């Protein structure tokens, strides 16, 4: 399968010399996704098809519109998997999945809700607690996000976690805390997920940096960039708190936030009320160019797994200030992961970022200030970032991992190359 380009502008993996899956029928299930999860699943779908698998992707129509799974050489079927509980729609989704997944050799769901609904679709219903059928296809679930809410929402998601722990043959977690959570809930096999950012077509050159800085009217001011969905998880109020402290610097930095989401109106109102040096850029398709234009990248999130934007920042060689949460420390080489973590920390062990506690605006402001005041530190961090990027797993590594897991789970279910698609 030759390399192909997605409608998001990234390259899909070409056919690889890694483990073959000729004729294996693989079903991938995902819920609503406007960002990293959808991009990751699209990359996997193309890579698995390149290994000879017959791939079916099940998810909301909007994900097909955004990511173009059909263009990756796989079959897409619409299933209304919403991001919030809706009992009637969820029951319909389970029934549709039960039909679509029949005959698959392995099923791989992405996300907690998609995972729990897929477990239910593959379950044998009996009086009392769910009993999970051993006659159905083996199920893999990748957990991409932690539950940061409390109260009733946390209770609901806790129940979904227990369903996934009991029903999945293998659970893959994108960060150590998710892995430990699944082990504590008694999951049969818990492993570390690889979620690499899709490879860009090319890195922007100096002319792109100059043009974009002119477009933003930055001038000689430092440009601090955050790329994030405008949602509670991303820690953007902390970034605004820190930005208030940078107004006294000469020249004052400009903070640019690329992304959209439910907090947009609240953030804009606060920026205007406090006259903060912050500009909301909205959703952008030119993130590599924005990174080229930036002097410092900031990731102030409350929690992250293996955020694609961190990988993109490292590739771009930008100095990075990030919250010490989830999988970020392992990505930048700060501290060791538990034994058996796999390839994520192989390579150079130098730290490629300044890490700060989540929610600590003063620490964030000081870390950015250190880089602005020390050009040599900025150069060292940028060089370490580029070196670190070269050590992180790529798309082929992620497909290699899953091909090995799928073959392990369904060695007797492999089909000859002439098998029909699921």
Residue pairs with C-beta under 8 A, 6 or more apart in sequence:
1 14
1 15
1 46
1 49
1 50
1 73
2 14
2 15
3 11
3 12
3 13
3 14
4 11
4 12
4 46
4 71
4 72
4 73
5 11
5 12
5 201
6 12
6 42
6 67
6 68
6 71
6 72
6 198
7 67
7 68
7 71
8 39
8 66
8 67
8 198
8 285
9 200
9 201
9 285
10 39
10 43
10 198
10 199
10 200
10 201
11 198
11 199
11 200
11 201
12 42
12 43
12 46
12 47
12 72
12 198
13 43
13 46
13 47
13 50
13 395
13 396
13 399
14 50
15 50
15 51
16 47
16 50
16 51
16 396
16 399
16 400
18 51
18 396
18 399
18 400
18 403
19 51
19 400
19 403
19 404
19 407
20 51
20 52
20 403
21 48
21 51
21 52
21 53
21 403
21 406
21 407
21 414
22 51
22 52
22 53
22 414
22 415
22 416
22 417
23 52
23 53
23 54
23 414
23 415
23 416
23 417
23 418
23 419
24 52
24 53
24 54
24 105
24 106
24 406
24 407
24 410
24 413
24 414
24 415
25 53
25 54
25 56
25 103
25 104
25 105
25 106
25 413
25 415
25 419
25 421
25 422
26 48
26 53
26 54
26 55
26 56
26 104
26 105
26 106
26 107
26 108
26 406
26 422
27 55
27 56
27 57
27 58
27 100
27 101
27 104
27 106
27 107
27 108
27 137
27 422
28 41
28 44
28 45
28 48
28 55
28 56
28 57
28 58
28 108
28 109
28 110
29 57
29 58
29 59
29 79
29 81
29 97
29 101
29 107
29 108
29 109
29 110
29 114
29 115
29 117
29 118
30 37
30 38
30 41
30 57
30 58
30 59
30 63
30 81
30 109
30 110
30 111
30 114
31 59
31 60
31 81
31 82
31 83
31 110
31 111
31 113
31 114
32 59
32 60
32 62
32 63
32 81
32 82
32 83
33 41
33 59
33 63
33 66
33 111
34 62
34 66
34 229
35 229
35 308
36 144
36 195
36 307
36 308
37 110
37 111
37 144
38 63
38 66
38 67
39 67
39 197
39 198
39 308
40 110
40 144
40 195
40 308
40 398
41 57
41 59
41 67
41 69
41 110
42 67
42 68
42 69
42 72
42 198
43 196
43 198
43 395
43 398
44 398
44 399
44 402
45 55
45 57
45 69
45 72
45 74
46 72
46 73
46 74
47 395
47 396
47 398
47 399
48 55
48 74
48 399
48 402
48 403
49 55
49 72
49 73
49 74
50 399
51 399
51 403
52 417
53 406
54 75
54 415
54 419
54 420
54 421
54 422
55 73
55 74
55 75
55 421
55 422
56 74
56 75
56 76
56 77
56 100
56 104
56 421
56 422
57 64
57 69
57 74
57 75
57 76
57 77
58 76
58 77
58 78
58 79
58 81
58 97
58 100
58 101
59 76
59 78
59 79
59 81
59 114
60 78
60 79
60 80
60 81
60 82
61 78
63 69
64 70
64 76
64 78
69 76
70 76
75 421
75 422
77 100
79 93
79 96
79 97
79 100
80 89
80 92
80 93
81 93
81 113
81 114
81 117
82 89
82 90
82 113
83 113
85 113
85 156
90 117
93 117
94 117
94 120
94 121
95 121
97 117
97 118
97 121
98 121
98 122
100 422
101 107
101 118
101 121
101 122
101 136
101 137
103 137
103 422
104 137
104 422
105 137
105 406
105 410
105 413
105 414
105 415
106 137
106 138
106 139
106 140
106 406
106 409
106 410
106 413
107 118
107 122
107 137
107 138
107 139
107 140
108 139
108 140
108 141
108 142
108 402
108 406
109 115
109 117
109 118
109 119
109 139
109 140
109 141
109 142
110 141
110 142
110 144
111 142
111 143
111 144
111 145
112 143
112 145
112 147
112 157
112 160
112 161
112 164
113 160
115 141
115 142
115 143
115 160
115 163
115 164
115 168
116 160
116 163
116 164
116 167
118 139
118 141
119 130
119 132
119 139
119 141
119 163
119 164
119 166
119 167
119 168
120 130
120 163
120 167
122 132
122 133
122 136
122 137
122 139
122 167
123 130
123 131
123 132
123 133
123 167
124 130
124 131
124 132
124 133
124 135
124 136
125 131
130 163
130 166
130 167
132 166
132 167
137 410
137 413
138 169
138 170
138 409
138 410
139 167
139 168
139 169
140 168
140 169
140 170
140 171
140 172
140 402
140 405
140 406
140 409
141 164
141 168
141 170
141 171
141 172
142 171
142 172
142 173
142 174
142 193
142 195
143 164
143 171
143 172
143 173
143 174
143 178
143 182
143 193
144 174
144 193
144 195
144 305
145 233
145 303
145 305
146 175
146 177
146 178
146 303
146 305
146 326
147 153
147 154
147 157
147 158
147 161
148 232
148 233
148 302
148 303
149 157
161 181
161 182
161 185
162 185
164 171
164 182
164 187
165 171
165 182
165 185
165 186
165 187
166 186
166 187
168 187
168 188
169 188
169 189
169 409
170 188
170 189
170 190
170 191
170 405
170 409
171 179
171 182
171 187
171 189
171 190
171 191
172 190
172 191
172 192
172 193
173 179
173 181
173 182
173 190
173 191
173 192
173 193
173 305
174 192
174 193
174 195
174 305
174 306
174 326
174 327
175 304
175 305
175 306
175 326
175 327
175 330
176 327
176 330
176 337
176 338
176 341
177 326
178 305
178 326
179 190
179 191
179 192
179 338
182 190
183 190
191 342
191 405
192 337
192 340
192 341
192 342
192 344
193 305
193 306
194 306
194 342
194 343
194 344
194 393
194 397
194 398
194 401
195 305
195 306
195 308
195 398
196 311
196 392
196 393
196 394
196 395
196 397
196 398
197 308
197 309
197 311
197 312
197 315
198 308
198 395
199 394
199 395
200 288
200 312
200 315
203 288
203 292
203 315
203 316
204 288
204 289
204 292
205 292
208 289
208 292
208 293
209 289
209 292
209 293
212 286
212 289
212 290
212 292
212 293
213 219
213 223
213 293
216 223
216 254
216 256
216 279
216 293
218 254
218 293
219 251
220 251
221 251
221 252
221 253
221 254
222 251
222 253
222 254
222 295
222 296
222 372
223 253
223 254
223 256
223 293
223 294
223 295
223 296
224 243
224 246
224 253
224 254
224 255
224 256
224 294
224 295
224 296
224 297
224 298
224 368
225 255
225 256
225 257
225 258
225 290
225 291
225 293
225 294
225 296
225 297
225 298
225 318
226 234
226 236
226 239
226 255
226 256
226 257
226 258
226 259
226 297
226 298
226 299
226 300
227 257
227 258
227 259
227 284
227 287
227 290
227 291
227 297
227 309
227 312
228 234
228 236
228 257
228 258
228 259
228 299
228 301
228 309
229 259
229 260
229 261
230 236
230 257
230 259
230 260
230 261
230 262
230 263
230 264
230 267
230 280
231 261
231 262
231 263
232 263
232 302
233 301
233 302
233 303
233 304
234 259
234 300
234 301
234 302
235 300
235 301
235 302
235 323
235 358
235 359
236 257
236 263
236 267
236 300
237 267
237 270
238 300
238 358
238 359
238 360
238 361
238 364
239 255
239 257
239 278
239 298
239 300
239 361
239 364
240 267
240 270
240 271
240 274
240 276
240 278
241 361
241 364
241 365
242 300
242 361
242 362
242 364
242 365
242 368
243 253
243 255
243 276
243 277
243 278
244 274
244 276
245 361
245 362
245 365
246 252
246 253
246 255
246 277
246 365
246 368
246 369
247 276
247 277
249 369
249 372
252 277
253 277
253 295
253 368
253 372
254 277
254 278
254 279
255 276
255 277
255 278
255 279
255 298
256 278
256 279
256 281
256 290
256 294
257 267
257 278
257 279
257 280
257 281
258 281
258 282
258 283
258 284
258 287
258 290
259 281
259 282
259 283
259 284
260 282
260 283
264 280
267 280
268 280
270 276
271 278
271 280
281 290
284 290
287 309
287 312
288 312
288 316
291 297
291 312
291 313
291 316
291 318
292 316
294 318
295 318
295 319
295 372
295 378
296 318
296 319
296 320
296 321
296 368
296 371
296 372
296 378
297 309
297 313
297 316
297 318
297 319
297 320
297 321
298 320
298 321
298 322
298 364
298 368
299 307
299 309
299 310
299 313
299 320
299 321
299 322
299 323
299 328
300 322
300 323
300 358
300 364
301 307
301 322
301 323
301 325
301 326
301 328
301 358
302 323
302 325
302 358
302 359
303 325
303 326
303 358
304 310
304 323
304 325
304 326
304 327
304 328
305 326
305 327
306 327
306 331
306 344
307 327
307 328
310 320
310 322
310 328
310 331
310 332
311 331
311 389
311 392
313 320
313 385
314 320
314 331
314 332
314 352
314 385
314 386
314 388
314 389
314 392
315 386
315 389
316 385
316 386
317 382
317 383
317 385
317 386
317 389
318 382
318 385
319 353
319 354
319 371
319 377
319 378
319 381
319 382
319 385
320 332
320 352
320 353
320 354
320 381
320 385
321 353
321 354
321 355
321 356
321 364
321 367
321 368
321 371
322 328
322 332
322 353
322 354
322 355
322 356
323 355
323 356
323 357
323 358
323 359
324 334
324 355
324 356
324 357
324 358
325 358
327 344
328 353
328 355
329 335
329 355
330 337
330 341
330 344
330 345
331 344
331 388
331 392
332 351
332 352
332 353
332 355
332 385
332 388
333 345
333 347
333 348
333 349
333 350
333 351
333 352
333 384
333 388
333 391
334 351
334 353
334 355
336 345
337 344
337 345
342 401
343 393
343 397
344 392
344 393
346 391
347 387
347 388
347 390
347 391
347 392
348 384
348 387
348 388
348 391
350 384
350 387
350 388
351 384
352 381
352 384
352 385
352 387
352 388
353 381
353 385
354 367
354 370
354 371
354 381
356 363
356 364
356 367
357 363
370 377
371 377
371 378
371 381
372 378
407 414
